[in-house]
Amino acid sequence: MARTLLVRGLIAGAFAGVLAFLFAYVFGEPQVDAAIAFEEALAAASNAPAEAEVVSRDVQSTLGLLTGTVIMGVALGAVFAILFAWAYGRVGALHARATSALLALGAFIAITLVPSTKYPANPPTVGNPDTIDRRTLLFIAMIAISVLALIAAWRLFRQLAPSLGSWNGAIVAGLVFVVVIAVAELILPGVQETPRAFPADVLWHFRITSIGINAVLWAGIGLGFGALAERVLEPTAARRATVTAGA
């Protein structure tokens, strides 16, 4: 069964990667082009020598982007399938689709949304190349804290729900999660490497688009895997849904 779910995770991840590519190509690439134009204008103004282009921009924005999103989707889909196999039946009386959707939502919040409030995405041309290792470690640390805080909040909710009720338990667990994240963001150092002259609208749209790409990716994995897993774990329910849709 684990192998079957893993294969479906890979399929759902590849499908989500294609969707993320389409979203990134339509909404993200124009922002990247604007950032590159800004960088080239700075280089021209300072008479700095132009860097040799190893891979053409056309390849980067098409085949390169598609390859990157699909590989990322497949990798996340495999990990997602493993997490789903553990979570199924342990997060309440939820069916496969609901469990998958809830797990994908939690992953999006913990891995993308919350870390982005401390370390938002920047266009590829923005930032000091010498600090990339430090910035990567800080971002990974923020992701780890966010994931652990979300797991702790869920466990706290499960403990409090029987005595306080689901609603009050969820409020307390949510507040604890927010406090932990707030403390972590106050402790971790900030990163401010965006040039002052960089267009604010380009930076804003790039960051929103980056969150959108991840939202599409996780939504594709959560919904796609849920539909595929349902056919294995709940064949009767899946068959009934198919008949109802065709009626």
Secondary structure in CASP SS format (residue, H / E / C, confidence):
PFRMAT SS
TARGET T0000
AUTHOR 0000-0000-0000
METHOD secondary structure of the structure
MODEL  1
M C 1.00
A H 1.00
R H 1.00
T H 1.00
L H 1.00
L H 1.00
V H 1.00
R H 1.00
G H 1.00
L H 1.00
I H 1.00
A H 1.00
G H 1.00
A H 1.00
F H 1.00
A H 1.00
G H 1.00
V H 1.00
L H 1.00
A H 1.00
F H 1.00
L H 1.00
F H 1.00
A H 1.00
Y H 1.00
V H 1.00
F H 1.00
G H 1.00
E H 1.00
P H 1.00
Q H 1.00
V H 1.00
D H 1.00
A H 1.00
A H 1.00
I H 1.00
A H 1.00
F H 1.00
E H 1.00
E H 1.00
A H 1.00
L H 1.00
A H 1.00
A H 1.00
A H 1.00
S C 1.00
N C 1.00
A C 1.00
P C 1.00
A C 1.00
E C 1.00
A C 1.00
E C 1.00
V C 1.00
V C 1.00
S C 1.00
R H 1.00
D H 1.00
V H 1.00
Q H 1.00
S H 1.00
T H 1.00
L H 1.00
G H 1.00
L H 1.00
L H 1.00
T H 1.00
G H 1.00
T H 1.00
V H 1.00
I H 1.00
M H 1.00
G H 1.00
V H 1.00
A H 1.00
L H 1.00
G H 1.00
A H 1.00
V H 1.00
F H 1.00
A H 1.00
I H 1.00
L H 1.00
F H 1.00
A H 1.00
W H 1.00
A H 1.00
Y C 1.00
G C 1.00
R C 1.00
V C 1.00
G C 1.00
A C 1.00
L C 1.00
H C 1.00
A H 1.00
R H 1.00
A H 1.00
T H 1.00
S H 1.00
A H 1.00
L H 1.00
L H 1.00
A H 1.00
L H 1.00
G H 1.00
A H 1.00
F H 1.00
I H 1.00
A H 1.00
I H 1.00
T H 1.00
L H 1.00
V H 1.00
P H 1.00
S H 1.00
T H 1.00
K H 1.00
Y C 1.00
P C 1.00
A C 1.00
N C 1.00
P C 1.00
P C 1.00
T C 1.00
V C 1.00
G C 1.00
N C 1.00
P H 1.00
D H 1.00
T H 1.00
I H 1.00
D H 1.00
R H 1.00
R H 1.00
T H 1.00
L H 1.00
L H 1.00
F H 1.00
I H 1.00
A H 1.00
M H 1.00
I H 1.00
A H 1.00
I H 1.00
S H 1.00
V H 1.00
L H 1.00
A H 1.00
L H 1.00
I H 1.00
A H 1.00
A H 1.00
W H 1.00
R H 1.00
L H 1.00
F H 1.00
R H 1.00
Q H 1.00
L H 1.00
A H 1.00
P H 1.00
S H 1.00
L H 1.00
G C 1.00
S H 1.00
W H 1.00
N H 1.00
G H 1.00
A H 1.00
I H 1.00
V H 1.00
A H 1.00
G H 1.00
L H 1.00
V H 1.00
F H 1.00
V H 1.00
V H 1.00
V H 1.00
I H 1.00
A H 1.00
V H 1.00
A H 1.00
E H 1.00
L H 1.00
I H 1.00
L C 1.00
P C 1.00
G C 1.00
V C 1.00
Q C 1.00
E C 1.00
T C 1.00
P C 1.00
R C 1.00
A C 1.00
F C 1.00
P C 1.00
A H 1.00
D H 1.00
V H 1.00
L H 1.00
W H 1.00
H H 1.00
F H 1.00
R H 1.00
I H 1.00
T H 1.00
S H 1.00
I H 1.00
G H 1.00
I H 1.00
N H 1.00
A H 1.00
V H 1.00
L H 1.00
W H 1.00
A H 1.00
G H 1.00
I H 1.00
G H 1.00
L H 1.00
G H 1.00
F H 1.00
G H 1.00
A H 1.00
L H 1.00
A H 1.00
E H 1.00
R H 1.00
V H 1.00
L H 1.00
E C 1.00
P H 1.00
T H 1.00
A H 1.00
A H 1.00
R H 1.00
R H 1.00
A H 1.00
T H 1.00
V H 1.00
T H 1.00
A H 1.00
G H 1.00
A C 1.00
END
